[in-house]
Amino acid sequence: MKTSVNKSALAIPTLLLLAALVILSVASGCKELTVVSADQQETVVKASKPFTPPADGVYMSMGRYLRYRQAVADEIQILSTTNK
């Protein structure tokens, strides 16, 4: 003889677990909203596509940008270790 499981009895704990997960995921999210001004936004440009920049400035390739970013990070690391 087969015993059947009452599906409604399993639905309540499942819904409670789902509600707890939603609350935890929302609570652990971003604490504040950060607005980035238009001149600080990052725009990825595909090769051989026209690009009109939103502001005057220096635009560099991804490779050069990554090297620049690494150099800045290294300098920040050096400064933070010497200031301690």
Biopython code that builds the backbone (N, CA, C, O; Angstrom):
import numpy as np
from Bio.PDB.StructureBuilder import StructureBuilder

atoms = [
    (1, "MET", "N", (0.830, -1.169, 0.000)),
    (1, "MET", "CA", (0.000, 0.000, 0.000)),
    (1, "MET", "C", (0.886, 1.248, 0.000)),
    (1, "MET", "O", (1.788, 1.358, 0.830)),
    (2, "LYS", "N", (0.646, 2.177, -0.907)),
    (2, "LYS", "CA", (1.414, 3.410, -1.018)),
    (2, "LYS", "C", (0.852, 4.466, -0.070)),
    (2, "LYS", "O", (-0.358, 4.622, 0.093)),
    (3, "THR", "N", (1.783, 5.176, 0.541)),
    (3, "THR", "CA", (1.340, 6.304, 1.360)),
    (3, "THR", "C", (1.559, 7.574, 0.552)),
    (3, "THR", "O", (2.639, 7.789, 0.000)),
    (4, "SER", "N", (0.571, 8.383, 0.487)),
    (4, "SER", "CA", (0.709, 9.626, -0.276)),
    (4, "SER", "C", (1.071, 10.759, 0.678)),
    (4, "SER", "O", (0.578, 10.839, 1.803)),
    (5, "VAL", "N", (1.938, 11.622, 0.194)),
    (5, "VAL", "CA", (2.361, 12.770, 0.978)),
    (5, "VAL", "C", (1.439, 13.927, 0.651)),
    (5, "VAL", "O", (1.193, 14.231, -0.516)),
    (6, "ASN", "N", (0.946, 14.553, 1.666)),
    (6, "ASN", "CA", (0.076, 15.695, 1.475)),
    (6, "ASN", "C", (0.925, 16.859, 0.969)),
    (6, "ASN", "O", (1.776, 17.374, 1.694)),
    (7, "LYS", "N", (0.690, 17.272, -0.278)),
    (7, "LYS", "CA", (1.511, 18.312, -0.884)),
    (7, "LYS", "C", (1.289, 19.658, -0.228)),
    (7, "LYS", "O", (2.203, 20.481, -0.194)),
    (8, "SER", "N", (0.112, 19.901, 0.288)),
    (8, "SER", "CA", (-0.128, 21.181, 0.944)),
    (8, "SER", "C", (0.640, 21.279, 2.254)),
    (8, "SER", "O", (0.981, 22.381, 2.685)),
    (9, "ALA", "N", (0.917, 20.159, 2.887)),
    (9, "ALA", "CA", (1.701, 20.174, 4.116)),
    (9, "ALA", "C", (3.152, 20.536, 3.833)),
    (9, "ALA", "O", (3.812, 21.133, 4.683)),
    (10, "LEU", "N", (3.658, 20.190, 2.665)),
    (10, "LEU", "CA", (5.034, 20.541, 2.281)),
    (10, "LEU", "C", (5.114, 21.953, 1.721)),
    (10, "LEU", "O", (6.189, 22.553, 1.712)),
    (11, "ALA", "N", (4.002, 22.487, 1.258)),
    (11, "ALA", "CA", (4.018, 23.802, 0.630)),
    (11, "ALA", "C", (4.305, 24.910, 1.634)),
    (11, "ALA", "O", (5.001, 25.868, 1.299)),
    (12, "ILE", "N", (3.797, 24.810, 2.836)),
    (12, "ILE", "CA", (3.979, 25.870, 3.830)),
    (12, "ILE", "C", (5.449, 26.015, 4.235)),
    (12, "ILE", "O", (5.952, 27.138, 4.223)),
    (13, "PRO", "N", (6.170, 24.937, 4.594)),
    (13, "PRO", "CA", (7.597, 25.116, 4.910)),
    (13, "PRO", "C", (8.406, 25.600, 3.702)),
    (13, "PRO", "O", (9.363, 26.358, 3.857)),
    (14, "THR", "N", (8.024, 25.165, 2.516)),
    (14, "THR", "CA", (8.729, 25.603, 1.322)),
    (14, "THR", "C", (8.531, 27.101, 1.109)),
    (14, "THR", "O", (9.483, 27.807, 0.777)),
    (15, "LEU", "N", (7.324, 27.587, 1.292)),
    (15, "LEU", "CA", (7.064, 29.017, 1.147)),
    (15, "LEU", "C", (7.785, 29.826, 2.221)),
    (15, "LEU", "O", (8.294, 30.912, 1.943)),
    (16, "LEU", "N", (7.829, 29.306, 3.442)),
    (16, "LEU", "CA", (8.553, 29.998, 4.503)),
    (16, "LEU", "C", (10.040, 30.076, 4.194)),
    (16, "LEU", "O", (10.668, 31.110, 4.423)),
    (17, "LEU", "N", (10.601, 29.007, 3.684)),
    (17, "LEU", "CA", (12.005, 28.993, 3.311)),
    (17, "LEU", "C", (12.270, 29.973, 2.174)),
    (17, "LEU", "O", (13.260, 30.705, 2.199)),
    (18, "LEU", "N", (11.397, 29.987, 1.188)),
    (18, "LEU", "CA", (11.535, 30.909, 0.068)),
    (18, "LEU", "C", (11.440, 32.357, 0.547)),
    (18, "LEU", "O", (12.219, 33.204, 0.108)),
    (19, "ALA", "N", (10.506, 32.646, 1.434)),
    (19, "ALA", "CA", (10.367, 34.003, 1.970)),
    (19, "ALA", "C", (11.616, 34.412, 2.744)),
    (19, "ALA", "O", (12.073, 35.549, 2.627)),
    (20, "ALA", "N", (12.172, 33.491, 3.535)),
    (20, "ALA", "CA", (13.390, 33.787, 4.285)),
    (20, "ALA", "C", (14.557, 34.065, 3.344)),
    (20, "ALA", "O", (15.345, 34.978, 3.591)),
    (21, "LEU", "N", (14.674, 33.297, 2.281)),
    (21, "LEU", "CA", (15.754, 33.517, 1.317)),
    (21, "LEU", "C", (15.616, 34.860, 0.624)),
    (21, "LEU", "O", (16.614, 35.546, 0.403)),
    (22, "VAL", "N", (14.404, 35.242, 0.282)),
    (22, "VAL", "CA", (14.177, 36.536, -0.365)),
    (22, "VAL", "C", (14.542, 37.669, 0.588)),
    (22, "VAL", "O", (15.195, 38.632, 0.186)),
    (23, "ILE", "N", (14.127, 37.560, 1.837)),
    (23, "ILE", "CA", (14.435, 38.609, 2.814)),
    (23, "ILE", "C", (15.940, 38.717, 3.031)),
    (23, "ILE", "O", (16.479, 39.822, 3.092)),
    (24, "LEU", "N", (16.619, 37.584, 3.146)),
    (24, "LEU", "CA", (18.070, 37.610, 3.335)),
    (24, "LEU", "C", (18.795, 38.186, 2.123)),
    (24, "LEU", "O", (19.755, 38.942, 2.272)),
    (25, "SER", "N", (18.342, 37.830, 0.934)),
    (25, "SER", "CA", (19.015, 38.339, -0.264)),
    (25, "SER", "C", (18.791, 39.833, -0.422)),
    (25, "SER", "O", (19.692, 40.541, -0.873)),
    (26, "VAL", "N", (17.623, 40.329, -0.067)),
    (26, "VAL", "CA", (17.366, 41.767, -0.149)),
    (26, "VAL", "C", (18.149, 42.500, 0.933)),
    (26, "VAL", "O", (18.712, 43.564, 0.676)),
    (27, "ALA", "N", (18.190, 41.948, 2.127)),
    (27, "ALA", "CA", (18.878, 42.605, 3.241)),
    (27, "ALA", "C", (20.388, 42.643, 3.039)),
    (27, "ALA", "O", (21.047, 43.559, 3.530)),
    (28, "SER", "N", (20.943, 41.682, 2.336)),
    (28, "SER", "CA", (22.391, 41.656, 2.145)),
    (28, "SER", "C", (22.829, 42.386, 0.886)),
    (28, "SER", "O", (24.014, 42.378, 0.553)),
    (29, "GLY", "N", (21.912, 43.007, 0.190)),
    (29, "GLY", "CA", (22.231, 43.732, -1.036)),
    (29, "GLY", "C", (22.897, 45.056, -0.759)),
    (29, "GLY", "O", (23.430, 45.279, 0.327)),
    (30, "CYS", "N", (22.866, 45.927, -1.734)),
    (30, "CYS", "CA", (23.487, 47.240, -1.612)),
    (30, "CYS", "C", (22.824, 48.053, -0.504)),
    (30, "CYS", "O", (21.599, 48.085, -0.387)),
    (31, "LYS", "N", (23.636, 48.695, 0.286)),
    (31, "LYS", "CA", (23.125, 49.499, 1.390)),
    (31, "LYS", "C", (22.745, 50.909, 0.937)),
    (31, "LYS", "O", (21.848, 51.522, 1.517)),
    (32, "GLU", "N", (23.409, 51.422, -0.078)),
    (32, "GLU", "CA", (23.106, 52.763, -0.536)),
    (32, "GLU", "C", (23.247, 52.836, -2.046)),
    (32, "GLU", "O", (23.947, 52.028, -2.658)),
    (33, "LEU", "N", (22.594, 53.788, -2.623)),
    (33, "LEU", "CA", (22.624, 53.984, -4.070)),
    (33, "LEU", "C", (23.719, 54.973, -4.416)),
    (33, "LEU", "O", (23.787, 56.051, -3.827)),
    (34, "THR", "N", (24.570, 54.626, -5.355)),
    (34, "THR", "CA", (25.631, 55.506, -5.794)),
    (34, "THR", "C", (25.336, 55.954, -7.211)),
    (34, "THR", "O", (25.154, 55.127, -8.104)),
    (35, "VAL", "N", (25.288, 57.250, -7.417)),
    (35, "VAL", "CA", (25.024, 57.804, -8.738)),
    (35, "VAL", "C", (26.352, 58.226, -9.347)),
    (35, "VAL", "O", (27.113, 58.977, -8.735)),
    (36, "VAL", "N", (26.628, 57.742, -10.554)),
    (36, "VAL", "CA", (27.850, 58.066, -11.255)),
    (36, "VAL", "C", (27.522, 59.140, -12.278)),
    (36, "VAL", "O", (26.599, 58.981, -13.076)),
    (37, "SER", "N", (28.278, 60.239, -12.256)),
    (37, "SER", "CA", (28.005, 61.311, -13.206)),
    (37, "SER", "C", (28.359, 60.862, -14.624)),
    (37, "SER", "O", (29.101, 59.899, -14.818)),
    (38, "ALA", "N", (27.827, 61.562, -15.587)),
    (38, "ALA", "CA", (27.966, 61.154, -16.989)),
    (38, "ALA", "C", (29.420, 61.157, -17.449)),
    (38, "ALA", "O", (29.795, 60.359, -18.308)),
    (39, "ASP", "N", (30.241, 62.043, -16.890)),
    (39, "ASP", "CA", (31.634, 62.086, -17.330)),
    (39, "ASP", "C", (32.488, 60.988, -16.701)),
    (39, "ASP", "O", (33.661, 60.849, -17.049)),
    (40, "GLN", "N", (31.920, 60.206, -15.780)),
    (40, "GLN", "CA", (32.658, 59.103, -15.166)),
    (40, "GLN", "C", (32.150, 57.747, -15.620)),
    (40, "GLN", "O", (32.642, 56.719, -15.154)),
    (41, "GLN", "N", (31.193, 57.723, -16.502)),
    (41, "GLN", "CA", (30.650, 56.451, -16.957)),
    (41, "GLN", "C", (31.616, 55.765, -17.913)),
    (41, "GLN", "O", (32.393, 56.408, -18.620)),
    (42, "GLU", "N", (31.542, 54.464, -17.910)),
    (42, "GLU", "CA", (32.401, 53.639, -18.761)),
    (42, "GLU", "C", (31.583, 53.180, -19.964)),
    (42, "GLU", "O", (30.491, 52.634, -19.808)),
    (43, "THR", "N", (32.110, 53.401, -21.149)),
    (43, "THR", "CA", (31.415, 53.001, -22.371)),
    (43, "THR", "C", (32.293, 52.026, -23.132)),
    (43, "THR", "O", (33.422, 52.357, -23.494)),
    (44, "VAL", "N", (31.789, 50.837, -23.373)),
    (44, "VAL", "CA", (32.528, 49.843, -24.146)),
    (44, "VAL", "C", (32.181, 50.043, -25.613)),
    (44, "VAL", "O", (31.007, 50.078, -25.980)),
    (45, "VAL", "N", (33.200, 50.173, -26.446)),
    (45, "VAL", "CA", (33.016, 50.451, -27.865)),
    (45, "VAL", "C", (33.504, 49.265, -28.663)),
    (45, "VAL", "O", (34.625, 48.797, -28.463)),
    (46, "LYS", "N", (32.684, 48.778, -29.554)),
    (46, "LYS", "CA", (33.070, 47.670, -30.429)),
    (46, "LYS", "C", (34.000, 48.187, -31.526)),
    (46, "LYS", "O", (33.915, 49.347, -31.929)),
    (47, "ALA", "N", (34.883, 47.319, -32.000)),
    (47, "ALA", "CA", (35.808, 47.688, -33.065)),
    (47, "ALA", "C", (35.041, 48.042, -34.331)),
    (47, "ALA", "O", (34.022, 47.427, -34.643)),
    (48, "SER", "N", (35.531, 49.020, -35.043)),
    (48, "SER", "CA", (35.006, 49.515, -36.320)),
    (48, "SER", "C", (33.566, 50.026, -36.228)),
    (48, "SER", "O", (32.847, 50.027, -37.227)),
    (49, "LYS", "N", (33.142, 50.455, -35.051)),
    (49, "LYS", "CA", (31.833, 51.081, -34.876)),
    (49, "LYS", "C", (32.055, 52.553, -34.544)),
    (49, "LYS", "O", (32.979, 52.878, -33.799)),
    (50, "PRO", "N", (31.237, 53.438, -35.073)),
    (50, "PRO", "CA", (31.407, 54.868, -34.757)),
    (50, "PRO", "C", (31.098, 55.150, -33.289)),
    (50, "PRO", "O", (30.215, 54.530, -32.697)),
    (51, "PHE", "N", (31.841, 56.096, -32.712)),
    (51, "PHE", "CA", (31.678, 56.435, -31.303)),
    (51, "PHE", "C", (31.700, 57.947, -31.143)),
    (51, "PHE", "O", (32.643, 58.607, -31.580)),
    (52, "THR", "N", (30.681, 58.491, -30.526)),
    (52, "THR", "CA", (30.636, 59.910, -30.200)),
    (52, "THR", "C", (30.708, 60.024, -28.680)),
    (52, "THR", "O", (29.763, 59.644, -27.989)),
    (53, "PRO", "N", (31.809, 60.539, -28.156)),
    (53, "PRO", "CA", (31.952, 60.606, -26.702)),
    (53, "PRO", "C", (30.994, 61.623, -26.093)),
    (53, "PRO", "O", (30.678, 62.635, -26.719)),
    (54, "PRO", "N", (30.528, 61.352, -24.862)),
    (54, "PRO", "CA", (29.604, 62.277, -24.207)),
    (54, "PRO", "C", (30.287, 63.545, -23.696)),
    (54, "PRO", "O", (29.613, 64.538, -23.422)),
    (55, "ALA", "N", (31.606, 63.524, -23.566)),
    (55, "ALA", "CA", (32.348, 64.682, -23.061)),
    (55, "ALA", "C", (33.743, 64.667, -23.662)),
    (55, "ALA", "O", (34.216, 63.637, -24.141)),
    (56, "ASP", "N", (34.393, 65.820, -23.630)),
    (56, "ASP", "CA", (35.774, 65.889, -24.087)),
    (56, "ASP", "C", (36.656, 65.109, -23.119)),
    (56, "ASP", "O", (36.405, 65.092, -21.915)),
    (57, "GLY", "N", (37.674, 64.474, -23.646)),
    (57, "GLY", "CA", (38.556, 63.722, -22.769)),
    (57, "GLY", "C", (39.504, 62.853, -23.549)),
    (57, "GLY", "O", (39.589, 62.940, -24.774)),
    (58, "VAL", "N", (40.216, 62.013, -22.827)),
    (58, "VAL", "CA", (41.164, 61.080, -23.423)),
    (58, "VAL", "C", (40.525, 59.706, -23.385)),
    (58, "VAL", "O", (40.101, 59.246, -22.325)),
    (59, "TYR", "N", (40.454, 59.061, -24.508)),
    (59, "TYR", "CA", (39.865, 57.726, -24.601)),
    (59, "TYR", "C", (40.960, 56.767, -25.010)),
    (59, "TYR", "O", (41.693, 57.019, -25.966)),
    (60, "MET", "N", (41.072, 55.649, -24.275)),
    (60, "MET", "CA", (42.174, 54.720, -24.504)),
    (60, "MET", "C", (41.652, 53.312, -24.743)),
    (60, "MET", "O", (40.511, 52.986, -24.413)),
    (61, "SER", "N", (42.509, 52.492, -25.323)),
    (61, "SER", "CA", (42.139, 51.109, -25.586)),
    (61, "SER", "C", (42.028, 50.343, -24.277)),
    (61, "SER", "O", (42.531, 50.792, -23.247)),
    (62, "MET", "N", (41.377, 49.197, -24.313)),
    (62, "MET", "CA", (41.173, 48.389, -23.109)),
    (62, "MET", "C", (42.510, 47.921, -22.528)),
    (62, "MET", "O", (42.682, 47.898, -21.309)),
    (63, "GLY", "N", (43.459, 47.546, -23.399)),
    (63, "GLY", "CA", (44.768, 47.097, -22.916)),
    (63, "GLY", "C", (45.500, 48.188, -22.166)),
    (63, "GLY", "O", (46.052, 47.949, -21.092)),
    (64, "ARG", "N", (45.507, 49.386, -22.727)),
    (64, "ARG", "CA", (46.170, 50.502, -22.062)),
    (64, "ARG", "C", (45.452, 50.870, -20.769)),
    (64, "ARG", "O", (46.096, 51.199, -19.772)),
    (65, "TYR", "N", (44.140, 50.815, -20.780)),
    (65, "TYR", "CA", (43.352, 51.109, -19.586)),
    (65, "TYR", "C", (43.683, 50.123, -18.464)),
    (65, "TYR", "O", (43.849, 50.526, -17.313)),
    (66, "LEU", "N", (43.777, 48.841, -18.794)),
    (66, "LEU", "CA", (44.087, 47.827, -17.780)),
    (66, "LEU", "C", (45.486, 48.028, -17.203)),
    (66, "LEU", "O", (45.689, 47.859, -16.001)),
    (67, "ARG", "N", (46.461, 48.389, -18.057)),
    (67, "ARG", "CA", (47.805, 48.666, -17.552)),
    (67, "ARG", "C", (47.802, 49.884, -16.639)),
    (67, "ARG", "O", (48.449, 49.882, -15.592)),
    (68, "TYR", "N", (47.071, 50.930, -17.038)),
    (68, "TYR", "CA", (46.961, 52.143, -16.238)),
    (68, "TYR", "C", (46.304, 51.839, -14.897)),
    (68, "TYR", "O", (46.761, 52.303, -13.852)),
    (69, "ARG", "N", (45.249, 51.071, -14.937)),
    (69, "ARG", "CA", (44.534, 50.716, -13.710)),
    (69, "ARG", "C", (45.420, 49.910, -12.767)),
    (69, "ARG", "O", (45.396, 50.134, -11.557)),
    (70, "GLN", "N", (46.202, 48.977, -13.304)),
    (70, "GLN", "CA", (47.118, 48.183, -12.485)),
    (70, "GLN", "C", (48.197, 49.059, -11.872)),
    (70, "GLN", "O", (48.559, 48.872, -10.710)),
    (71, "ALA", "N", (48.722, 50.021, -12.645)),
    (71, "ALA", "CA", (49.744, 50.917, -12.122)),
    (71, "ALA", "C", (49.194, 51.767, -10.986)),
    (71, "ALA", "O", (49.879, 51.980, -9.986)),
    (72, "VAL", "N", (47.975, 52.252, -11.125)),
    (72, "VAL", "CA", (47.352, 53.043, -10.067)),
    (72, "VAL", "C", (47.129, 52.180, -8.829)),
    (72, "VAL", "O", (47.377, 52.629, -7.711)),
    (73, "ALA", "N", (46.665, 50.946, -9.017)),
    (73, "ALA", "CA", (46.441, 50.041, -7.885)),
    (73, "ALA", "C", (47.751, 49.734, -7.170)),
    (73, "ALA", "O", (47.782, 49.666, -5.941)),
    (74, "ASP", "N", (48.834, 49.548, -7.924)),
    (74, "ASP", "CA", (50.141, 49.298, -7.310)),
    (74, "ASP", "C", (50.596, 50.495, -6.490)),
    (74, "ASP", "O", (51.132, 50.334, -5.394)),
    (75, "GLU", "N", (50.383, 51.694, -7.017)),
    (75, "GLU", "CA", (50.786, 52.906, -6.299)),
    (75, "GLU", "C", (49.969, 53.091, -5.022)),
    (75, "GLU", "O", (50.507, 53.492, -3.989)),
    (76, "ILE", "N", (48.680, 52.801, -5.094)),
    (76, "ILE", "CA", (47.834, 52.880, -3.896)),
    (76, "ILE", "C", (48.297, 51.868, -2.857)),
    (76, "ILE", "O", (48.309, 52.171, -1.664)),
    (77, "GLN", "N", (48.674, 50.680, -3.288)),
    (77, "GLN", "CA", (49.168, 49.651, -2.373)),
    (77, "GLN", "C", (50.453, 50.109, -1.687)),
    (77, "GLN", "O", (50.624, 49.919, -0.482)),
    (78, "ILE", "N", (51.351, 50.709, -2.458)),
    (78, "ILE", "CA", (52.617, 51.200, -1.893)),
    (78, "ILE", "C", (52.340, 52.301, -0.876)),
    (78, "ILE", "O", (52.917, 52.301, 0.211)),
    (79, "LEU", "N", (51.462, 53.241, -1.222)),
    (79, "LEU", "CA", (51.148, 54.339, -0.318)),
    (79, "LEU", "C", (50.454, 53.863, 0.948)),
    (79, "LEU", "O", (50.709, 54.390, 2.031)),
    (80, "SER", "N", (49.578, 52.871, 0.823)),
    (80, "SER", "CA", (48.860, 52.395, 2.005)),
    (80, "SER", "C", (49.785, 51.611, 2.942)),
    (80, "SER", "O", (49.564, 51.612, 4.153)),
    (81, "THR", "N", (50.805, 50.948, 2.416)),
    (81, "THR", "CA", (51.720, 50.204, 3.288)),
    (81, "THR", "C", (52.737, 51.126, 3.939)),
    (81, "THR", "O", (53.194, 50.838, 5.045)),
    (82, "THR", "N", (53.112, 52.232, 3.287)),
    (82, "THR", "CA", (54.102, 53.140, 3.868)),
    (82, "THR", "C", (53.468, 54.091, 4.884)),
    (82, "THR", "O", (54.171, 54.628, 5.740)),
    (83, "ASN", "N", (52.154, 54.309, 4.804)),
    (83, "ASN", "CA", (51.478, 55.208, 5.736)),
    (83, "ASN", "C", (51.102, 54.539, 7.051)),
    (83, "ASN", "O", (50.655, 55.224, 7.971)),
    (84, "LYS", "N", (51.266, 53.249, 7.168)),
    (84, "LYS", "CA", (50.846, 52.536, 8.386)),
    (84, "LYS", "C", (51.899, 52.572, 9.448)),
    (84, "LYS", "O", (51.703, 52.021, 10.531)),
]
sb = StructureBuilder()
sb.init_structure("model")
sb.init_model(0)
sb.init_chain("A")
sb.init_seg("    ")
for serial, (resi, resn, name, xyz) in enumerate(atoms, 1):
    if name == "N":
        sb.init_residue(resn, " ", resi, " ")
    sb.init_atom(name, np.array(xyz, "f"), 0.0, 1.0, " ", f" {name:<3s}", serial, name[0])
structure = sb.get_structure()
